[in-house]
Amino acid sequence: MNAESDERRAGAAGPAETGETVETTETAETEAGTTETAETAETGERPLGSRAPEFIKARRTLHMSWQVGVFIVGLAVVVGGVIMLPLPGPGWLVIFGGMAIWATEFVWAQLVLRWTKLKVTEAAQKALDPRVRRRNIILTTIGLVIIGVLLGIYLWKFGFVMPWRIDQ
């Protein structure tokens, strides 16, 4: 489907066989035989691309069938998460689970998950900032006081009346 997830290195000659030199600062060889950039190696992230077993990646029709299956399963999970958004259930958690399923095979989903992880980490770091925490506590306290005052005014004006009549 895409060039990154459809890599086949079975017949390709490596740099040592062709006499080319490879700088170790730019690429590193992983256990699966794929190369990753120094940036990916430093951050500890996996290289982009398919995580299908090698015997599946070696056969084009089997790999395409694998990708279609992964897409359908991921789509079912994401649709279930979208349905759970207005209904009771962990909608966003299920949607991100479907994205994680897609990320096992598709580069675009891997990039979306990396971006999401980055934004969540930034938000967590920002929330831990003492000034931001103090501001949030002050705003929450002010909001609760306003709600309490409005509720008190409502009860003083109308009293505590249940919206249904049990005696009928």
C-alpha positions in Angstrom: 0.0 0.0 0.0 2.8 2.4 0.8 6.5 2.2 0.2 7.5 2.3 3.9 5.4 -0.7 4.9 6.2 -2.6 1.7 9.9 -2.9 2.1 11.5 -6.2 0.9 15.2 -6.6 1.4 15.5 -10.3 0.4 17.4 -9.7 -2.9 19.1 -6.4 -2.1 22.8 -6.3 -1.5 24.0 -4.7 1.7 26.5 -1.9 1.8 29.4 -4.2 2.8 28.8 -6.3 -0.4 28.7 -3.3 -2.7 31.7 -1.6 -1.2 29.8 1.4 0.1 30.6 3.0 3.4 27.8 3.8 5.8 28.2 6.4 8.5 27.1 5.0 11.9 25.9 8.3 13.1 23.2 8.5 10.4 21.7 5.0 10.3 21.8 1.9 12.5 20.9 -1.6 11.6 18.1 -3.2 13.7 17.5 -6.9 14.5 14.8 -7.1 11.8 17.3 -5.9 9.2 15.7 -2.5 8.7 17.6 0.7 9.0 16.6 3.5 11.4 17.8 7.1 11.6 20.0 8.3 14.4 17.1 10.5 15.6 14.9 7.4 16.0 17.7 5.5 17.7 18.3 8.3 20.2 14.6 8.7 21.2 14.1 5.0 21.5 11.2 4.9 19.1 10.7 2.1 16.7 11.4 2.7 13.0 8.4 3.4 10.8 6.9 0.7 8.7 5.2 -2.7 8.8 5.6 -4.9 11.8 4.2 -8.0 10.1 6.3 -11.1 10.3 9.0 -11.5 7.7 7.4 -14.5 6.0 4.3 -12.4 5.4 6.2 -9.4 4.1 8.1 -11.6 1.7 5.0 -12.5 -0.2 3.1 -9.5 -1.8 -0.4 -11.0 -1.9 -0.1 -12.3 1.7 1.2 -8.9 2.9 -1.6 -7.1 1.1 -4.2 -9.5 2.7 -2.5 -8.9 6.1 -2.8 -5.1 5.6 -6.5 -5.4 4.6 -7.2 -7.5 7.6 -5.4 -5.1 10.0 -7.3 -2.2 8.4 -10.7 -3.8 8.8 -10.0 -4.8 12.5 -8.7 -1.3 13.2 -11.7 0.3 11.5 -14.1 -1.9 13.5 -12.4 -0.8 16.8 -12.4 2.9 15.8 -16.0 2.8 14.7 -16.9 1.2 18.0 -15.0 4.0 19.8 -16.9 6.7 17.8 -20.2 5.0 18.7 -19.1 5.1 22.4 -18.4 8.8 22.3 -22.1 9.9 22.9 -22.9 6.6 24.7 -21.5 5.3 27.9 -18.1 3.8 27.4 -14.5 4.7 27.0 -14.8 6.1 23.5 -11.5 7.9 23.2 -9.6 5.1 24.7 -11.1 2.6 22.2 -10.4 5.0 19.3 -6.7 5.2 20.3 -6.7 1.4 20.6 -7.9 1.2 17.0 -5.2 3.7 16.0 -2.6 1.5 17.7 -3.9 -1.5 15.7 -3.5 0.5 12.5 -0.1 1.6 13.6 1.2 -1.9 13.5 1.0 -1.8 9.8 0.5 1.8 8.5 3.1 4.6 8.7 0.4 7.4 8.7 -1.1 5.8 11.9 2.3 5.6 13.5 2.9 9.3 12.8 -0.5 10.2 14.3 0.3 8.2 17.4 3.7 9.8 17.8 2.2 13.2 17.5 -0.5 12.4 20.0 2.0 11.0 22.5 4.0 14.2 22.1 1.0 16.4 22.7 -0.1 14.4 25.7 3.4 14.6 27.2 3.5 18.4 26.6 0.1 18.8 28.2 1.1 16.7 31.2 4.3 18.8 31.7 2.4 22.0 31.4 -0.2 20.8 33.9 2.6 20.0 36.4 3.9 23.6 36.2 3.2 25.2 39.6 1.9 28.4 38.2 -0.6 26.6 35.9 -1.7 24.3 38.8 -2.2 27.3 41.0 -4.3 29.1 38.3 -6.4 26.0 37.8 -7.0 25.6 41.5 -8.1 29.2 41.8 -10.4 29.0 38.8 -11.9 25.8 40.0 -12.5 27.3 43.5 -14.1 30.4 41.9 -16.4 28.2 39.7 -17.5 26.1 42.7 -18.3 29.2 44.8 -20.4 30.6 41.9 -22.3 27.3 41.5 -22.8 27.1 45.2 -24.2 30.7 45.4 -26.5 30.1 42.4 -27.7 26.8 43.9 -28.3 28.5 47.3 -30.3 31.3 45.6 -32.4 28.8 43.7 -33.2 26.8 46.9 -34.0 30.0 48.8 -36.3 31.2 46.1 -38.1 27.9 45.1 -37.2 25.5 47.9 -36.3 21.8 47.4 -39.1 20.4 45.3 -38.8 17.1 43.5 -39.7 17.3 39.8 -42.1 14.3 40.0 -45.1 13.6 42.2 -45.0 10.3 44.1 -48.4 10.6 45.7 -50.3 10.4 42.4 
